[in-house]
């Protein structure tokens, strides 16, 4: 597997949580971050229809409020 280098600017509280997970598991910080990212991103099968891929790309470009249909976080 090839790798690329990425520089991330993390909020302090998130960084501390990742460091804590790293120390609890005995895993290197980089491995913890890679696993967290990999587990939060859904796999996209290569055999999706082009229309489905286009719809997913449009959905990714929407803001959070647009994805929720314009509702705020207080609506139930």
C-alpha positions in Angstrom: 0.0 0.0 0.0 1.3 3.4 -0.9 0.9 6.3 1.5 0.7 10.1 1.2 1.7 12.6 3.9 -1.1 14.9 5.2 -0.8 17.7 7.7 -3.9 18.1 9.9 -4.7 21.0 12.3 -6.8 19.3 15.0 -8.7 21.0 17.8 -6.9 20.4 21.1 -9.7 18.3 22.6 -9.8 16.0 19.6 -6.0 15.6 19.6 -6.1 14.7 23.4 -8.8 12.1 22.7 -6.7 10.5 19.9 -3.6 10.5 22.1 -5.6 8.9 24.9 -6.9 6.1 22.6 -3.3 5.7 21.3 -2.0 5.2 24.9 -4.8 2.9 25.9 -4.3 0.6 22.9 -0.6 0.9 22.6 -0.9 1.8 19.0 1.1 4.5 17.3 -0.8 7.8 17.0 -0.7 7.6 13.2 -2.3 4.1 13.2 -5.1 5.3 15.5 -5.9 8.2 13.2 -5.8 6.1 10.0 -8.1 3.5 11.6 -10.5 6.2 12.7 -10.6 7.7 9.3 -11.0 4.4 7.5 -13.8 3.3 9.8 -15.8 6.6 9.3 -15.7 6.5 5.5 -18.1 4.2 3.8 -16.7 2.0 1.0 -17.9 3.0 -2.4 -18.2 0.0 -4.7 -16.8 0.4 -8.2 -20.0 -1.0 -9.7 -22.3 1.8 -8.6 -24.3 3.1 -11.5 -23.0 6.5 -12.8 -26.3 8.2 -11.7 -25.8 6.9 -8.2 -22.2 8.1 -8.1 -23.3 11.6 -9.3 -26.0 11.7 -6.6 -23.5 10.8 -3.9 -21.1 13.5 -5.1 -23.9 16.1 -5.0 -24.8 14.9 -1.5 -21.2 15.3 -0.3 -21.1 18.9 -1.5 -24.2 19.9 0.5 -23.9 21.6 3.8 -25.2 19.9 7.0 -28.4 21.9 7.0 -29.1 21.2 3.4 -28.7 17.4 4.0 -31.2 17.7 6.9 -33.7 19.3 4.6 -33.3 22.7 6.1 -34.2 21.6 9.6 -32.2 22.8 12.6 -30.8 20.5 15.2 -33.7 21.1 17.5 -36.5 19.6 15.4 -37.6 16.1 16.4 
